[in-house]
């Protein structure tokens, strides 16, 4: 199976290196620039930790190219799905097509592209896994890796801290209808007021009567299921 995946990945790399078009099984084609983009992969080897969930390129299916298997790794820090070409350049899946679904075949984890608001309320496109799959409102999970700068010794006696990537707790987002996904507040009153301003009382009543804990994924799913009826 590993040899098969490697062969398919090499075939993919040849497509990147020698062709400006991708040919599909149905005879249609698409410009390379619409699917993959070249990214700068220079990295300081002194940085500790990893910006990837898994640094190896593993077997993956992409919904826009269902007849092929690719070797992919998820760069959580940069929020990119990466491929390696035979020229050792790193390519990333273009996020312009938000209908594309990336599925890692070994774990069966599927990542979807959604518009969301970051911590500074700036709209971005990113990869999420779904915690529910039905209804107008979606509960989404986003992996998170944070970069910490190198810290010099404060006293001259304590050791300096190297620059590092650190895996943080996954974040939960909520997407209401066609709106951008937003970070799910962890305080009940803030959640009801900011996310459901038109139904604040009903949401607070449901949370209280059902003893919903906002840090529990199962409880959050119950809450989102309730909001489908509002």
Protein Blocks (a to p, Z undefined) as FASTA:
>chain_A
ZZmmmmmmmmmmmmmmmocbdcdfkopacdfklmbccddfbdcfkbgcjfbfblcdcddd
dfklmmbccdddddfknopacdddfkopacdddfkbmmbccddfklopacdddddddfko
pacddddddfbfgdjbdcddddddddddddddfklmaccdddddddddddddddehjbcc
ddddfbfklmmmmmmmmlmmmmmmmmmmnopafkbmklmmmmmmmmmmZZ
